Amino acid sequence: MIKLANQAHEYYQFVSNALSKLHSVVVLAIRFYIAKVFFLAGLTKLQDWETTLFLFEEEYQVPLLNFEVAAYLATFGEIVLPVLLIAGLFTRFSAVALSVVNAVAVVSLIEIAPAALYLHVIWGVLLAQVAIYGGGVISLDQLLKKTWLNKAKA
């Protein structure tokens, strides 16, 4: 019985180590997916700025902000933060900031279709994962960390 338990534990450790190595690849895929969603939304806003301003004035009810300020902040966030997220630079900050953009988008819509709400929830969960666990090994954050550690040791 003990032998079986030890074998099960060894198998579990093997699988656990393999899955841990996949984390960086999976989080990279998450970063690219989320970045694409928000970046394309930002490009849509830029393509027709007059419509964007109209929507922020009439359709979206962003709390505490003037509609023009909200439009500029949302567009800036949807263009700049995804670039940082893909690069893995300030990854946690970018994920948290995009979470705010995501949450404000949901709160700002008077009526939101269940399918759209579902997507916002998925994006929020994925962004939370990136914010909590970081960008992984395949990120500029990791490269900078290694560079600083090597300089500190020298």
ChimeraX attribute file (.defattr): number of C-alpha atoms within 10 A of each C-alpha:
attribute: neighborCount
match mode: 1-to-1
recipient: residues
	/A:1	6
	/A:2	7
	/A:3	8
	/A:4	9
	/A:5	10
	/A:6	11
	/A:7	12
	/A:8	12
	/A:9	12
	/A:10	12
	/A:11	12
	/A:12	12
	/A:13	12
	/A:14	12
	/A:15	11
	/A:16	12
	/A:17	11
	/A:18	11
	/A:19	12
	/A:20	11
	/A:21	12
	/A:22	13
	/A:23	16
	/A:24	18
	/A:25	15
	/A:26	14
	/A:27	22
	/A:28	22
	/A:29	13
	/A:30	20
	/A:31	24
	/A:32	16
	/A:33	16
	/A:34	21
	/A:35	24
	/A:36	17
	/A:37	13
	/A:38	24
	/A:39	21
	/A:40	14
	/A:41	15
	/A:42	19
	/A:43	14
	/A:44	14
	/A:45	22
	/A:46	16
	/A:47	10
	/A:48	10
	/A:49	15
	/A:50	11
	/A:51	13
	/A:52	21
	/A:53	19
	/A:54	14
	/A:55	15
	/A:56	22
	/A:57	16
	/A:58	10
	/A:59	14
	/A:60	22
	/A:61	20
	/A:62	20
	/A:63	11
	/A:64	7
	/A:65	11
	/A:66	12
	/A:67	20
	/A:68	14
	/A:69	13
	/A:70	20
	/A:71	22
	/A:72	17
	/A:73	14
	/A:74	22
	/A:75	23
	/A:76	15
	/A:77	20
	/A:78	25
	/A:79	21
	/A:80	15
	/A:81	24
	/A:82	26
	/A:83	19
	/A:84	20
	/A:85	26
	/A:86	23
	/A:87	18
	/A:88	23
	/A:89	19
	/A:90	16
	/A:91	27
	/A:92	22
	/A:93	16
	/A:94	24
	/A:95	28
	/A:96	18
	/A:97	17
	/A:98	25
	/A:99	20
	/A:100	15
	/A:101	19
	/A:102	20
	/A:103	15
	/A:104	17
	/A:105	17
	/A:106	19
	/A:107	15
	/A:108	16
	/A:109	14
	/A:110	10
	/A:111	11
	/A:112	13
	/A:113	8
	/A:114	9
	/A:115	9
	/A:116	11
	/A:117	14
	/A:118	12
	/A:119	11
	/A:120	17
	/A:121	15
	/A:122	13
	/A:123	21
	/A:124	21
	/A:125	13
	/A:126	19
	/A:127	26
	/A:128	17
	/A:129	16
	/A:130	23
	/A:131	18
	/A:132	12
	/A:133	14
	/A:134	21
	/A:135	30
	/A:136	20
	/A:137	16
	/A:138	16
	/A:139	22
	/A:140	19
	/A:141	19
	/A:142	17
	/A:143	14
	/A:144	12
	/A:145	12
	/A:146	12
	/A:147	11
	/A:148	12
	/A:149	11
	/A:150	10
	/A:151	9
	/A:152	8
	/A:153	6
	/A:154	6
